[in-house]
Amino acid sequence: MGGVMLLLLVCLSAGAMVTWAEDPYLFFTWNVTYGTISPLGVPQQGILINGEFPGPNINSTTNNNIVINVFNNLDEPFLLTWNGIQQRKNSWQDGTLGANCPIPPGQNYTYRFQVKDQIGSYSYYPTTAMHRAAGGFGGLRVNSRLLIPVPYADPEDDYTVLIGDWYSKSHTTLQKFLDSGRALGRPDGVLINGKSDKGKGKGKEEPLFTMKPGKTYKYRICNVGLKNSLNFRIQGHPMKLVEMEGSHTIQNSYDSLDVHVGQCFAALVTADKEPKDYYMVASTRYTKTVLTTTAVISYTNGKGPASPILPEAPVGWAWTLNQFRSFRWNLTASAARPNPQGSYHYGQINITRTIKLVNSASREGGKLRYAINGVSHTDPATPLKLAEYYGIADKVFKYDTISDDAPATDSDKITVEPNVANVTFRTFVEIIFENHEKSIQSWHLDGYSFFAVAVEPGRWTPEKRKNYNLLDAVSRHTIQVFPKSWAAIMLTFDNAGMWNLRSELAERHYLGQQLYISVLSPERSLRDEYNIPDNALLCGVVKDLPKPPPYSI
């Protein structure tokens, strides 16, 4: 026991979180630089991590402590967020501009966080400027601990597939478009793991992945793009869905999967077809012009190129809605803990508050902005979390600038200001996303997973609750909302911190379609939230203020 205490003291003296010594540490040093990339055949400025585009894959296990020292060698401030990692009690490490000061050029910051009580397939990406349109993204997987049974046999290998739309214009040009009030327009192509053949496979490509005949492989498919939902499929190979954003699912088989921006799926694929090459295909959905790309999967004993005839993608969003309704939580499987997922009966908890959020676009004054309930978020110079922690929130932002119900009319009048909602700690809340626009939305909440209980066409009314899935809706962190439709999610706000609820569509997020949810523990106790890290970057009005007294047990 003495050794455990000694290791714990060493961890504490290094400014790490309070964690038990038996949880291993993974250490990374990342150098973030510019470099020339040509994913669509046109040279452009990319953002590389340790010289890589996409960035390195993080391979972790439940409860691992991850320590990443990020050196910003760009000419602009930079931040990374870990999309779907819940950062329990620790919004200090979330990497959003409402929780953190960005890393100044030429400086570094060390993220320290624990993937506490989570499993699953995730990604990371930059939250500053339009850096996400240049790279800096990658995969992040959290494997199950050996003691916890997984509801399928160990696969032969585990592959990460990062799909996303892409612009050949630089991130600075795209940012100038948005700053001048213009929309980004259509992307120029689609990438699979940073590469594209624009859907013109010639059958001579180097394989991206290889499979041994008769073996089963896990493919983790994440949409890390900027705007478009994508359909993903593999020639001749059905995909058995096993996990989605941290939840084991009922293992249905699909010929193709619609993956919306920010979403991640894990599927099993068995190499039981004729031994040769096969294309995996990613193509845009709900677009007038369909952009397609392919990559090759090769059987190790394969003899022959992939067929040039690509499998067709589905058409329209009714198909996707039906696919969403087929996704179910695996109630008997254990996730990060030994108890079955279904032992948490979310459908039996009383709703204490309903928040309805309506997205809108405005071109008031000739400049495009996006808003939630009439407020278009802007990031103040002092991060919201720091202002709150230092007790000067009233000098930086106002709480609850939007009401729990959207404005009665679809006015394009908007207010540009920080958008911060206050939610009482440990309350069970229903959030309705209502989309009155003609384009699909994709919403993500940091710090939590939620139960996606319904997605339906039309407008939401309280009577629609009778259609909710209150038994086996998947617990996840991202949800799509179709045009002229709504979605309902439920969750307990039991993770103290300042958490970003955002559109995953890059231009909407940049132009204000996001808000922050402040969840304050009344106790100011380490049981509920960690203290500000010793190495926290300070900026804005808190830069030279004395630190508040720390939380205690």
C-alpha positions, 0 to 999 in steps of 0.5 A, spaced: 500 500 500 505 504 501 508 504 494 500 506 491 500 512 496 507 514 493 505 513 486 499 517 488 503 523 491 508 523 485 502 524 480 499 529 485 505 533 485 506 533 478 499 536 477 495 530 475 488 529 477 487 525 483 486 517 480 488 511 483 495 508 482 492 502 478 490 506 472 495 506 467 498 513 464 499 514 456 504 519 455 504 523 448 508 529 445 505 532 439 508 537 435 503 541 431 505 544 424 503 547 418 505 542 412 503 542 404 498 536 403 494 534 397 488 530 399 485 532 392 491 533 388 491 540 389 497 542 394 494 546 400 496 548 407 495 543 412 495 542 419 500 536 421 501 533 428 508 530 428 508 530 421 502 526 420 495 528 416 490 525 419 493 526 426 496 520 430 491 515 433 490 514 440 489 507 442 487 507 450 483 503 455 477 504 460 480 509 465 487 510 462 490 517 464 492 520 457 497 526 458 498 529 451 503 535 451 501 539 445 506 544 442 503 549 437 508 551 432 502 555 428 502 562 427 495 562 430 492 560 437 490 553 437 486 548 441 484 541 440 477 537 443 476 530 444 469 529 441 465 524 446 470 524 451 466 526 457 471 529 461 468 527 468 469 533 473 474 536 468 471 541 463 478 544 464 481 539 459 475 539 454 479 544 449 473 548 447 474 556 447 468 557 453 472 552 457 480 554 455 484 559 453 487 557 446 495 555 446 498 561 443 503 560 437 510 558 440 507 555 446 505 548 449 500 546 453 499 539 457 492 536 457 491 531 462 484 527 462 482 520 464 477 516 459 473 514 466 468 509 465 467 509 457 469 505 452 468 506 444 470 510 438 471 517 438 475 523 434 479 529 436 479 535 432 481 543 433 476 548 435 480 554 434 478 558 427 477 554 421 483 549 423 479 543 422 478 544 415 486 544 414 487 537 419 489 536 426 484 531 427 484 524 428 481 517 431 481 516 439 479 509 441 477 506 448 478 499 449 474 495 454 478 492 460 480 485 460 475 483 466 469 486 462 466 481 457 465 484 450 458 482 446 462 479 440 469 475 439 475 479 439 476 481 432 483 479 428 484 487 427 481 494 429 481 499 423 480 506 424 476 509 418 476 517 418 471 519 413 469 527 411 468 532 406 474 536 404 475 543 401 481 545 397 481 552 399 485 553 405 483 554 412 484 561 412 481 563 405 475 559 408 475 563 414 475 569 410 469 567 407 465 566 413 468 573 416 465 577 410 458 574 411 459 568 406 457 561 406 462 556 405 459 553 399 459 546 396 466 542 398 470 539 393 471 532 395 471 526 400 477 523 404 478 517 407 483 517 412 486 523 408 486 521 401 481 521 395 481 518 389 474 522 387 470 515 386 475 514 380 478 507 383 483 504 377 484 498 381 491 499 382 491 502 388 495 500 395 490 497 399 488 501 405 487 495 409 488 488 409 484 482 411 485 474 412 480 470 409 475 467 414 477 472 419 473 478 422 475 485 423 472 491 427 472 498 423 471 504 427 468 509 422 467 516 424 465 522 420 470 528 421 468 532 416 465 539 415 458 539 412 456 533 409 452 527 412 456 521 408 454 514 406 459 508 408 459 501 404 464 496 403 463 492 396 460 485 397 461 486 405 455 487 410 457 490 416 454 488 423 454 494 427 456 493 434 458 500 438 456 507 437 459 513 440 460 509 447 454 504 447 454 497 445 448 496 440 443 490 438 448 487 432 444 488 426 447 488 419 447 493 414 449 494 407 451 501 408 451 506 414 449 513 414 454 517 418 452 524 420 458 529 422 461 528 428 458 521 429 462 514 430 460 507 429 464 501 430 462 495 425 464 488 424 466 485 417 468 478 416 472 476 410 468 471 407 468 473 400 472 471 394 479 473 395 481 479 391 480 487 392 474 490 394 472 498 395 470 501 401 466 507 399 464 514 402 459 519 398 455 525 400 448 525 402 442 530 401 446 533 396 445 535 388 452 533 386 454 527 389 461 527 391 464 520 392 471 517 394 473 510 395 479 506 398 481 499 397 481 493 402 485 487 400 485 480 402 491 477 403 491 471 398 487 476 393 488 475 386 485 480 382 482 488 382 476 491 385 470 491 381 469 498 378 462 497 379 460 501 386 455 499 390 449 504 390 448 509 396 440 510 398 437 516 396 433 521 401 432 522 408 426 517 410 431 511 409 436 514 414 430 515 419 428 508 418 436 506 419 436 511 426 430 507 428 433 500 427 439 502 432 438 500 439 441 499 445 444 492 447 441 492 454 444 486 456 451 488 454 456 491 459 460 497 457 465 500 461 463 497 468 461 490 469 453 491 470 449 491 464 447 497 460 440 496 461 440 496 468 440 504 468 432 505 467 432 512 464 425 511 461 422 511 469 426 518 471 421 524 471 423 530 467 424 536 471 425 541 465 424 541 458 429 546 453 427 547 446 432 549 441 431 552 434 436 553 429 436 559 425 440 563 419 440 570 419 443 575 413 441 581 417 446 587 415 448 582 409 452 578 413 450 570 415 450 568 422 447 562 425 443 562 432 439 558 437 433 561 439 435 568 436 442 568 440 448 567 435 454 565 440 460 569 440 466 567 444 469 572 449 476 574 450 475 570 457 473 563 457 466 562 460 469 557 465 474 561 467 470 567 469 465 563 473 471 560 477 474 566 478 467 569 480 467 575 475 462 571 470 457 578 471 463 582 467 464 577 461 457 574 460 449 573 462 446 567 464 440 564 460 440 569 455 435 564 451 428 562 454 427 554 455 422 555 449 424 558 442 421 564 440 414 564 437 415 566 430 421 564 425 424 571 425 431 572 422 432 577 428 438 575 432 442 577 438 450 576 437 452 575 444 455 569 449 450 564 449 450 560 456 444 556 459 444 554 467 442 547 468 441 545 475 446 540 478 443 532 477 437 534 474 434 530 469 432 534 463 429 533 456 432 537 450 428 538 444 432 540 437 427 543 432 429 544 425 425 549 421 430 549 416 431 545 409 438 542 411 440 537 416 443 538 422 448 535 427 448 536 434 453 534 439 454 535 447 460 535 450 461 532 457 455 527 457 452 522 453 444 522 452 439 518 450 436 519 443 429 517 444 426 520 438 427 523 431 421 525 427 418 530 421 414 536 423 414 540 429 414 537 437 409 538 441 408 534 448 403 529 445 409 527 441 412 524 448 408 518 447 412 516 441 419 516 445 423 510 445 423 509 453 426 502 453 433 501 449 434 508 445 442 508 444 446 512 449 450 517 445 453 524 444 451 526 437 444 526 434 442 528 427 435 533 426 432 532 419 430 538 415 423 541 418 424 535 423 425 535 431 429 530 435 428 529 443 434 527 447 434 526 455 440 526 460 442 527 467 446 533 468 451 530 473 457 532 470 459 539 473 463 544 468 462 548 463 459 544 457 459 546 449 452 544 446 454 545 438 452 544 431 458 539 428 457 543 422 463 547 421 461 553 418 454 553 423 459 552 429 463 558 427 458 563 426 454 562 432 450 555 432 452 553 439 451 555 446 454 553 453 451 549 459 453 551 466 452 545 471 455 548 477 455 544 484 453 548 490 458 544 494 465 547 491 467 540 492 472 535 489 467 530 489 464 534 484 469 537 480 476 538 480 480 544 481 483 548 475 489 545 473 496 548 475 498 549 468 492 552 466 493 557 461 490 564 463 487 569 458 482 575 458 480 579 465 483 573 469 490 573 467 493 577 473 488 575 478 489 571 484 487 564 484 480 563 488 481 558 494 481 551 491 475 546 492 476 541 498 473 534 499 
